[in-house]
């Protein structure tokens, strides 16, 4: 593997030394960094970086993914900052570039993109062997999913309420669901003709809802509960649709979580 690695913006990064000090502003990548064995180099993380639970407790919080505590990061004197195009504000990242020597930008769009994500971080932080092991495990999961003949279903994956919000077809979430032949509605591509990647919708004014067979209420970013499922079940407009909770971390977290996430979705798709 080359000593240089290219991130999502096309920026090439040299291999970091043993003294690397890493701040991660991406929950799923914080989990991945620990999986790569970088415990001693992780010095900062967001309050949403909660896995692995026992290990993250020892790492200083630097705000949220968007409400970042810039001064806290400055005090930590990181050599590397890990960010994500979807999850972090560009203006904040550009501000942090002024004093963080290396900013690594990530942007997985589909499950197989995790292979390059593992390789990127493995190359930068001298964890190529660990990255290869994760890549092999993910490849096995992807092949396992591809070998199954899952029944096609149109699903509505709900991430927020007031307003209700869902996902476009070109999101990581939608791509994960497609592995088990679940197709998200509405059938829109975020960014196309000004469409949002996480569009708002109205249960009373969305004709495409007639084609939805399964409604999935995610545990994040909005924490839906069984009470929300029950309320929708009582709505006569939802008659005939399966309404259930789904683990948002398993579906939306890339990195090492994708390996278990694919197995989780396969199990859900196989259930009656």
C-alpha positions in Angstrom: 0.0 0.0 0.0 1.3 3.4 -0.9 2.6 5.7 1.9 0.2 8.4 0.5 -3.5 8.1 0.7 -6.2 10.2 -1.1 -9.3 11.4 0.8 -12.8 12.3 -0.5 -11.7 15.7 -1.7 -8.7 14.4 -3.6 -6.2 15.5 -1.0 -3.2 13.2 -0.6 -2.0 12.5 2.9 1.4 11.3 4.0 1.8 8.5 6.5 1.4 9.9 10.0 4.0 9.2 12.6 3.6 7.4 15.9 3.0 10.8 17.6 -0.2 11.5 15.7 -3.0 13.2 17.7 -6.4 12.5 16.2 -9.7 14.4 16.7 -12.7 12.7 15.1 -15.9 14.7 14.4 -17.6 11.6 13.0 -19.2 9.1 15.4 -18.9 6.1 13.1 -15.3 6.9 12.2 -14.4 7.3 15.9 -15.6 3.7 16.3 -13.5 2.7 13.3 -10.4 4.3 14.6 -10.7 2.2 17.7 -11.2 -0.9 15.6 -8.0 -0.1 13.8 -6.2 -0.1 17.2 -5.5 3.7 17.4 -6.7 4.0 21.0 -3.6 5.9 22.2 -3.7 8.5 19.3 -7.4 9.5 19.6 -7.5 12.7 21.7 -10.8 14.3 20.9 -14.3 13.2 19.8 -17.9 14.6 19.6 -20.5 13.9 22.3 -22.2 11.7 19.7 -19.2 9.4 19.4 -20.5 6.8 21.8 -18.8 3.6 20.6 -16.9 1.7 21.8 -18.6 2.8 25.0 -15.9 1.9 27.5 -13.1 3.4 25.5 -14.6 6.7 24.3 -15.2 7.7 28.0 -11.5 8.4 28.2 -11.5 10.8 25.2 -12.3 14.5 25.6 -15.5 15.7 24.0 -15.2 18.7 21.6 -18.9 19.5 21.1 -21.2 17.9 18.5 -20.8 17.1 14.8 -22.1 20.6 13.9 -21.9 22.6 17.1 -18.1 22.1 17.4 -16.1 23.6 20.3 -13.2 25.1 18.2 -11.2 26.2 21.2 -11.4 22.8 22.8 -9.9 21.3 19.6 -7.2 24.0 19.6 -6.2 23.1 23.1 -5.8 19.5 22.2 -3.3 20.4 19.5 -4.2 17.6 17.1 -2.1 16.7 14.1 -5.1 15.1 12.3 -8.8 16.0 12.1 -11.2 13.4 10.6 -14.4 15.0 9.2 -17.3 14.0 6.9 -18.9 15.9 4.0 -22.5 15.1 5.2 -22.1 15.4 8.9 -19.8 18.4 9.5 -20.2 22.0 8.5 -17.8 23.1 5.8 -17.3 26.6 7.3 -16.3 25.0 10.6 -13.9 22.6 8.9 -12.3 25.4 7.0 -11.8 27.3 10.2 -10.2 24.3 11.8 -7.8 24.0 8.9 -6.1 27.1 10.0 -4.5 25.3 12.9 -4.8 21.6 12.3 -2.0 20.4 10.0 -3.9 17.5 8.4 -7.7 17.4 7.8 -8.9 14.1 6.4 -12.3 14.3 4.6 -14.5 11.3 4.2 -17.6 10.7 2.2 -18.8 7.0 1.9 -21.9 6.9 -0.3 -22.5 3.1 -0.3 -21.5 0.1 1.7 -18.6 -0.9 -0.6 -17.1 2.5 -0.1 -16.1 1.3 3.4 -13.4 -0.7 1.7 -11.6 2.5 0.6 -12.4 4.1 3.9 -10.6 1.3 5.8 -7.7 1.5 3.3 -7.4 5.3 3.6 -7.2 5.4 7.4 -5.1 2.3 7.5 -2.6 3.9 5.1 -2.4 7.2 7.0 -2.1 5.8 10.5 0.0 2.7 9.7 -2.7 0.2 10.3 -2.7 -1.5 6.9 -3.0 -5.0 8.3 -5.9 -4.2 10.5 -7.6 -2.4 7.6 -7.2 -5.5 5.4 -8.8 -7.7 8.0 -11.8 -5.4 8.2 -12.0 -5.2 4.4 -12.0 -9.0 4.2 -14.8 -9.2 6.8 -16.9 -6.6 4.9 -16.3 -8.4 1.5 -17.6 -11.6 3.0 -20.7 -9.8 4.3 -21.3 -8.2 0.9 -21.0 -11.5 -0.9 -23.3 -13.2 1.6 -26.0 -10.5 1.0 -25.5 -10.8 -2.8 -26.0 -14.5 -2.6 -29.5 -14.2 -1.1 -32.7 -13.7 -3.1 -34.5 -11.2 -0.9 -38.1 -10.3 -1.8 -38.3 -6.7 -3.2 -40.1 -4.2 -1.0 -40.7 -0.5 -1.2 -39.9 1.1 2.2 -40.2 4.5 3.8 -37.2 5.1 6.1 -38.2 7.9 8.5 -35.4 9.9 10.2 -37.3 12.9 11.7 -40.7 14.3 12.7 -42.0 17.8 12.8 -41.4 17.9 9.9 -41.4 14.3 8.8 -38.2 13.5 6.9 -36.9 10.6 4.9 -33.9 9.7 2.7 -33.2 10.1 -1.1 -32.1 7.2 -3.2 -28.4 8.4 -3.4 -27.8 8.3 0.4 -25.7 5.7 2.2 -28.8 4.6 4.1 -30.7 3.9 0.9 -27.7 2.0 -0.5 -27.5 -0.2 2.6 -31.2 -1.0 2.3 -30.8 -2.0 -1.3 -28.5 -4.8 -0.3 -31.6 -6.6 1.0 -33.7 -5.5 -2.0 -35.5 -2.8 0.0 -36.1 0.3 -2.2 -36.7 3.7 -0.5 -39.6 5.9 -1.5 -39.9 8.6 -2.7 -37.8 7.6 -5.7 -35.7 10.8 -5.8 -32.0 11.5 -6.1 -30.7 14.2 -3.7 -29.2 17.1 -5.5 -31.0 16.4 -8.7 -33.1 19.3 -9.8 -32.6 20.9 -6.4 -34.0 17.8 -4.5 -32.9 17.4 -1.0 -30.9 14.3 0.1 -33.1 14.1 3.2 -36.5 15.4 1.9 -39.4 16.4 4.1 -42.8 14.9 3.4 -46.4 15.0 4.6 -48.3 11.8 5.2 -51.5 13.6 4.0 -50.0 15.0 0.7 -47.6 12.3 -0.7 -49.3 10.1 -3.3 -46.2 8.0 -3.6 -47.0 6.6 -0.1 -49.5 4.3 -1.7 -46.6 2.3 -3.0 -44.9 1.9 0.4 -45.2 -1.6 1.9 -43.0 -1.1 5.0 -42.4 2.0 7.2 -39.1 2.0 9.1 -38.9 4.4 12.0 -35.2 5.0 12.8 -33.6 5.3 16.3 -31.5 8.2 15.1 -31.2 11.1 14.5 -34.7 11.3 15.9 -35.3 8.6 18.5 -38.6 7.0 17.5 -40.3 4.7 20.0 -43.0 2.1 20.0 -45.5 4.8 20.8 -44.8 6.4 17.4 -45.3 3.0 15.7 -48.6 2.5 17.5 -49.8 6.0 16.5 -49.1 5.4 12.8 -50.6 2.0 13.0 -53.9 3.6 14.2 -53.9 5.9 11.2 -56.3 4.5 8.6 -54.1 5.8 5.8 -51.4 3.4 6.9 -53.7 0.3 6.6 -51.9 -2.7 5.2 -48.4 -1.3 5.8 -45.9 -2.9 8.1 -44.7 -0.3 10.6 -41.7 -1.0 12.8 -38.6 0.5 14.6 -35.2 0.0 13.1 -31.7 0.5 14.6 -30.4 3.6 12.9 -26.8 2.9 13.9 -26.8 -0.4 12.1 -28.2 1.2 8.9 -26.5 4.6 8.8 -23.2 4.2 10.5 -20.4 3.4 8.0 -17.0 2.2 9.1 -16.7 -1.0 11.1 -20.4 -0.9 12.0 -21.3 -1.7 8.4 -20.1 -5.3 8.8 -22.6 -6.0 11.5 -25.1 -3.7 9.9 -25.4 -5.9 6.8 -26.0 -9.0 8.9 -28.6 -7.0 10.9 -30.5 -6.0 7.7 -30.3 -9.5 6.3 -31.9 -10.8 9.5 -34.7 -8.2 9.3 -35.4 -8.8 5.6 -35.7 -12.5 6.3 -38.3 -12.0 9.1 -41.9 -12.4 8.3 
